[in-house]
């Protein structure tokens, strides 16, 4: 016997699954980091490490 809350939860899960399936079918995942983004993060990390090293010397 399913309660109303169980049915609502089941419908919500189905909606989420369909949304993820639509996203997975697209060639580009919205919000995904590109190689350029990773290079910028690496550059920022290196700059911070060098900056804090020089600050502490």
N, C-alpha and C positions, 0 to 999 in steps of 0.2 A: 504494500500500500504506500503510494507516494503522497507526500504532503505537498502543499502549495510551495513551500520553500524548496523542496527537492526538485520540483518541476521548473521553478525559476532558475535554480542553479544549473540544471541540465540545459535549459535554453541559453543561459549565459555562456556556458562552456561551448555549446555548438556555435554560437556567434563568434566567439574568440577563435575557435578552430578554423572556421571559414575565413576569418580575417587573416590568420597566419598562412593559410593555404594560398590565398590571393597574393600575399606578400612574397611567398616563396616562389610563385610562378613568374614574378617580375624579374627582369635581368638586373635591376639595381635595387638594393635593399635601402629604403629611406633611413637616413641617419647613420649609415655605415661609414666607417673611416676609410679614406683612400690612402694610397701610398704617400701622397703629399702631406696628409694630416699626420701620418706616422713620422715623416721626416721632420715636420715642425715640432712635434712632441720631443723627438730625440734632440733637436737643436736646443730647445728650451731647457731640457734636462742637463745637457752639457754646459750651457751657459750658466745655469744655476750652480752646478757643481764647481765650476771654475770660479764663479763670483764669490761663493761662500768660502772656497779655499783661500782666495786672495784676501778676503775680508779677515780671515782668521790668522793670516801670517803676520 
